[in-house]
Amino acid sequence: MNKKQMRLFILLTTSLVILLFAAFLVFTVIPTHKGVIVEVLHNEETGQSSIWVVEGISADINNKSKEELAERYKYQGIIFKLPSYLPDRVKKDLFAGQEVKIYINGTIQESGPGGGKAYWVTADHKEE
């Protein structure tokens, strides 16, 4: 390797390490919210998706009708708008009763239920 190639290699390697470190910091510093999905909402006209999340465990949600859940959690939880850059496969894998961890901007609207924007969503575990 000549000097130019070595400098380019060092520059690219350093840039990659800095980028990975920044991504690590972002996902450890960003506020999160944990809960259970009550309902997944897809607006076909706008393409916007959102999830209604409440505190609890999946056993509280599973085997209950939408009407029962709407009555029980009427003014509770938070409805998170999902970002457009979230892959469709991730959005399609979300379901009622799933425990999730949501990365948020830290701002939650005080309403019943609350509202917020999600940066990313991960499933704590999937139930079949």
C-alpha positions as CSV (number, residue, x, y, z in Angstrom):
1,M,0.0,0.0,0.0
2,N,1.3,3.4,-0.9
3,K,0.9,6.5,1.3
4,K,-2.3,7.7,-0.4
5,Q,-4.0,4.4,0.0
6,M,-2.9,4.1,3.6
7,R,-4.2,7.6,4.4
8,L,-7.5,6.9,2.6
9,F,-7.9,3.6,4.6
10,I,-7.2,5.4,7.9
11,L,-9.6,8.2,7.0
12,L,-12.4,5.7,6.1
13,T,-11.8,3.5,9.1
14,T,-11.8,6.5,11.5
15,S,-15.0,7.9,9.9
16,L,-16.7,4.5,10.2
17,V,-15.8,4.2,13.9
18,I,-17.0,7.8,14.6
19,L,-20.3,7.0,12.8
20,L,-20.8,3.8,14.8
21,F,-20.0,5.5,18.0
22,A,-22.5,8.3,17.2
23,A,-25.2,5.8,16.4
24,F,-24.5,4.0,19.7
25,L,-24.8,7.3,21.6
26,V,-28.0,8.3,19.9
27,F,-29.7,5.0,20.8
28,T,-28.5,5.2,24.4
29,V,-29.4,8.8,25.0
30,I,-32.7,9.1,23.2
31,P,-35.7,8.8,25.6
32,T,-37.7,5.6,25.3
33,H,-41.1,4.4,26.3
34,K,-42.1,0.8,27.0
35,G,-45.6,-0.6,26.7
36,V,-48.0,-2.9,25.0
37,I,-49.7,-2.1,21.7
38,V,-53.5,-1.8,22.0
39,E,-54.1,-1.0,18.4
40,V,-52.1,-0.5,15.1
41,L,-53.6,2.2,12.9
42,H,-52.8,2.5,9.2
43,N,-54.2,5.4,7.2
44,E,-54.3,4.2,3.5
45,E,-54.9,7.6,2.1
46,T,-52.0,9.4,3.7
47,G,-49.8,6.3,4.2
48,Q,-49.3,7.4,7.9
49,S,-49.1,4.6,10.5
50,S,-49.5,4.9,14.3
51,I,-49.7,2.7,17.3
52,W,-51.6,3.1,20.5
53,V,-49.5,2.0,23.4
54,V,-50.4,1.5,27.1
55,E,-48.5,0.4,30.1
56,G,-49.0,-3.2,31.1
57,I,-48.3,-6.7,29.8
58,S,-49.4,-8.5,26.8
59,A,-51.8,-10.8,28.8
60,D,-53.9,-7.6,29.6
61,I,-54.5,-7.1,25.8
62,N,-54.6,-10.6,24.3
63,N,-58.0,-12.2,23.8
64,K,-60.0,-9.0,24.2
65,S,-62.2,-7.3,21.6
66,K,-61.4,-3.9,20.3
67,E,-64.5,-2.6,22.1
68,E,-63.3,-4.0,25.4
69,L,-59.9,-2.5,24.9
70,A,-61.3,0.9,23.9
71,E,-63.5,1.0,27.0
72,R,-60.8,-0.2,29.4
73,Y,-58.0,2.1,28.1
74,K,-60.3,4.9,26.9
75,Y,-58.1,7.9,27.9
76,Q,-54.9,6.0,28.8
77,G,-51.7,5.4,26.9
78,I,-50.0,7.3,24.1
79,I,-50.7,7.2,20.3
80,F,-47.3,7.3,18.6
81,K,-47.0,8.4,15.0
82,L,-44.6,6.1,13.2
83,P,-41.9,7.7,11.0
84,S,-42.1,7.4,7.2
85,Y,-38.6,6.0,7.1
86,L,-39.5,3.0,9.3
87,P,-39.5,0.0,6.9
88,D,-42.9,-1.4,5.9
89,R,-41.8,-4.9,7.1
90,V,-41.3,-3.4,10.6
91,K,-44.7,-1.7,10.5
92,K,-46.5,-4.9,9.3
93,D,-44.9,-6.9,12.1
94,L,-46.5,-4.8,14.8
95,F,-49.7,-6.2,16.3
96,A,-52.0,-5.7,19.3
97,G,-50.7,-7.3,22.5
98,Q,-47.0,-7.0,21.5
99,E,-44.6,-5.5,24.0
100,V,-42.6,-2.7,22.4
101,K,-39.8,-0.2,23.2
102,I,-40.3,3.1,21.4
103,Y,-37.6,5.7,20.8
104,I,-39.2,9.1,21.1
105,N,-38.2,12.8,20.9
106,G,-39.2,13.3,24.5
107,T,-42.3,15.4,23.9
108,I,-45.6,13.8,24.7
109,Q,-48.9,15.7,24.2
110,E,-51.0,15.9,27.3
111,S,-54.4,14.6,26.1
112,G,-56.4,11.5,26.5
113,P,-54.8,9.4,25.1
114,G,-51.5,11.3,24.8
115,G,-49.7,11.8,21.5
116,G,-46.1,11.6,20.4
117,K,-43.7,10.9,17.5
118,A,-41.6,7.8,17.4
119,Y,-38.1,7.7,15.9
120,W,-37.9,3.9,16.0
121,V,-39.8,0.9,17.4
122,T,-38.4,-2.4,18.6
123,A,-40.4,-5.4,19.8
124,D,-39.3,-6.7,23.2
125,H,-40.5,-10.2,22.1
126,K,-42.9,-11.5,19.5
127,E,-45.8,-13.7,20.3
128,E,-47.2,-16.1,17.8
